[in-house]
Amino acid sequence: MITVKVEGLEQLTQGLNLTARELVKITRSTVDTTATAVKSLALDEAEKQYNISKARLKKTSRGQDTIYVKRSTQTNLLAIVTFKGGTGTKSGDRPGLHHYADKDSLKRGKGIYPKVRVKKDSGWKTIKGGFYQTMPNGGVGIFERIPGTRKIARRTGPGIKQIVENDEVNAIVKNKSREILQEKMRVAVAKVIAKRAG
């Protein structure tokens, strides 16, 4: 979760004699547009570091959004960007390992096992005994037989929340979000001043 709030507005608007209504308008415009930009930035940075497409990061396997922006209100001048899911295997949506796989390794054949790489800076890992399959219910993925049983388990990678809130991704997003906030604030102030003059 990333909370977006305005910082430095007093210095930027010093001497402009803005009304309380204008300040609220500037603040809301700034935090809302910044939150939308941060949402996109988080997905971009996650896609750069993980071997998964931005399209899959945006939506669950059922087509639901994975990242939400709660916009500001007249009484709450904050915008909040939240990411679906948690860190456990049952919490939220976890993309199947086939999203991280070398496509050639998903072909069925004797001695061919799926190869996956979750992070782009890591090496390829072979899932010995694993196989790529479309199940009767329509679900696809990399599956593996649980040793000593007849059960088959679907293998998944990290959850969307874990990917987007990863320390490296988070540090880049927080640093860049400050720059975005300052730029969006300047634009919002300029619009209010232009409207006043016009």
C-alpha positions, 0 to 999 in steps of 0.5 A: 500500500502506498499513501499519497499526500501533498508535501511542500504546497505552502512553499510553492504557493507562498504569496499567491493568496489562494483561497481554502477552496483553491488549496483543496482543489490543488491538493485533491488534483495533485494526490489523485493524479499522482496516485494514478501515475504511481500505480502505472509506475509500480507495474512498470518497475515490477515488469522490469525486474520480474519475468512476467508481463505487465498485462498479467500483473494488472489482472487476476486469472479471472480478470479482476483488477490487482491494483486499486486507487482510492481517490481523495475526498473533500474531507480526506485529502489522501489517495491510497494505492493498494495491491491485491493479496498477501504473502501466503500461498492462499492469499490473493492471486498468485500467477502460475509458474507458466507465466515465468516459463521458457515457452519451449520448455512447456512442450510435452515430451520425454525428458522435457521439463518446464524451466522457469525464471521468476526474477530477470536477474536470476537463473533458469530453474528446471521443475523436475517431474513437472509438466504443463497442462490444460485441466478439465476445468479450463485452468492451465499451469505447471503441475507437479505430482506430490511425491508418494501420492497420486495428488497433483499440485499446481505450482505458482510464483509470488503473489502480485502484492509480493512482486509490486511491494518487493524492496527493490521495486518499492524503493524505486517507486517511492523515490520516483513518486516524490518527483511525480508529486512535485510535478503534478503539484506544479501543474495543479497550481498553474491550472488554478492560477490560469483559471483565476486570470481567465 
